[in-house]
Amino acid sequence: MHELGLLDQFLKLPHQEVSRLQAQIGREVVNLVDFSYLPARCKFIAFMPQWDFLDFLAEQARRYQSFSLRMNTEASGLIEEDGRIAGVVARGGGDELHVRADLVVAADGRGSIIRRCANLDVEDVGAPMDVLWMRLSRKETDPHQTMGRIDAGVFFIMLNRDKYWQCAFLIPKGAADRYRAKGLEAFRQQIAHIAPFTGDRLGELTSWDDIKLLTVKVDRLKRWYRDGLLCIGDCAHAMSPVGGVGINLAIQDAVATANLLHKPLSRGRCPQASLKMVQDRRLLPTRMTQRHSSPARYTCRRDRHRFPCGAYKITRAREAIS
Ligand SMILES: Cc1cc2nc3c(=O)[nH]c(=O)nc-3n(C[C@H](O)[C@H](O)[C@H](O)COP(=O)(O)OP(=O)(O)OC[C@H]3O[C@@H](n4cnc5c(N)ncnc54)[C@H](O)[C@@H]3O)c2cc1C
């Protein structure tokens, strides 16, 4: 945002700045992250609702005459001519739309229809966890810290969103039905045990409808492109929530795409060699990030459940402390 000259405007949007992250393991509090040492313009994570963030980007992009945004329009397929991708078929407002393009950049996320239509091979990196995602109201007297809480097989993350807590309860992959079968009260008790100060408001979770299941997957395409098509962001490499960096990676892909492709595109169609340059530029950070944020690689079998790398390191930290 700083490099684009948008930072000051961006930080006027309502957001929370978090420069330190802590975890509470049992009764111990461990400092996990301190961004205040970063050699960067912003030494914090900014938390803001995704719709504000996306509206901001769309508003900035509208300054360019050639920019056009179609809301409520869903890409449903690809236009293919002689083995080359020549555009997308989309549905919007009940109409079918054919959008022809020199290059289709697919950024339709982890459930990408486009990458499926393009028959690109996917490598599953593994993510043995899902997330139960919910809100609890926040009181002035509550702690301020955004924090992970770990105890007896429970991993609960609370993000301070000022008026409310955005909460993530990590569960083993596919275990949501098991939790539902045990009942809402048992679930509330687990939260009350790990974050006792929330006990007075767990009644806000009135039914399982208040608790969204987010399925986590970590994968990447073996090849991110075909003639006339480039996949970026989660469409090219689905990121886990661990570390909270998937959005950074997606934006960095977009920046690399713009920097590497604007010249070939200004001359017309992009050769596949240029598309390969984007993958080559972005593959290493993607692999490194997936490696360090993939729960599959670093799991702790000592606990009743398997937890991601953070928990493993925290277990080590806890041992060191005790
Ligand atoms: C539970 C969970 C929590 C996470 N928390 C964080 C976090 O705190 N911080 C972080 O950095 N990352 C987080 N991540 C990862 C992050 O969400 C992704 O890495 C990031 O959103 C990828 O950005 P993207 O633009 O590629 O895809 P997305 O953000 O998924 O955007 C894809 C867009 O394409 C649209 N779309 C989908 N299909 C079509 C279609 N057919 N036609 C047209 N449009 C379509 C969607 O509506 C969506 O707007 C989390 C992931 C999970 C699963």
The ligand as a Gaussian input file, in Angstrom:
#p B3LYP/6-31G(d) Opt

LIG

0 1
 C      -10.241000     -20.068000       7.863000
 C       -9.257000     -19.235000       7.094000
 C       -8.759000     -18.064000       7.685000
 C       -7.801000     -17.295000       7.005000
 N       -7.316000     -16.179000       7.617000
 C       -6.379000     -15.435000       6.974000
 C       -5.872000     -14.232000       7.574000
 O       -6.237000     -13.851000       8.690000
 N       -4.949000     -13.507000       6.880000
 C       -4.512000     -13.896000       5.642000
 O       -3.671000     -13.210000       5.042000
 N       -4.977000     -15.026000       5.059000
 C       -5.906000     -15.796000       5.685000
 N       -6.366000     -16.933000       5.085000
 C       -5.920000     -17.263000       3.713000
 C       -6.571000     -16.260000       2.748000
 O       -7.974000     -16.227000       2.953000
 C       -6.307000     -16.589000       1.292000
 O       -4.972000     -17.030000       1.114000
 C       -6.554000     -15.347000       0.428000
 O       -7.877000     -14.881000       0.647000
 C       -6.358000     -15.658000      -1.042000
 O       -6.747000     -14.521000      -1.807000
 P       -7.335000     -14.731000      -3.252000
 O       -7.693000     -13.357000      -3.749000
 O       -6.448000     -15.569000      -4.072000
 O       -8.675000     -15.591000      -3.063000
 P       -9.996000     -15.200000      -2.282000
 O       -9.755000     -14.229000      -1.212000
 O      -10.658000     -16.499000      -1.956000
 O      -10.852000     -14.438000      -3.387000
 C      -11.432000     -15.126000      -4.479000
 C      -12.546000     -14.248000      -5.010000
 O      -13.044000     -14.816000      -6.209000
 C      -14.464000     -14.835000      -6.152000
 N      -14.891000     -15.975000      -6.977000
 C      -14.884000     -17.293000      -6.658000
 N      -15.324000     -18.025000      -7.684000
 C      -15.625000     -17.145000      -8.669000
 C      -16.130000     -17.300000      -9.973000
 N      -16.424000     -18.489000     -10.490000
 N      -16.339000     -16.181000     -10.718000
 C      -16.026000     -14.938000     -10.231000
 N      -15.540000     -14.746000      -8.984000
 C      -15.344000     -15.850000      -8.220000
 C      -14.808000     -15.002000      -4.681000
 O      -16.108000     -14.523000      -4.444000
 C      -13.734000     -14.148000      -4.035000
 O      -14.130000     -12.799000      -3.966000
 C       -7.335000     -17.709000       5.726000
 C       -7.840000     -18.878000       5.115000
 C       -8.789000     -19.642000       5.799000
 C       -9.305000     -20.904000       5.145000

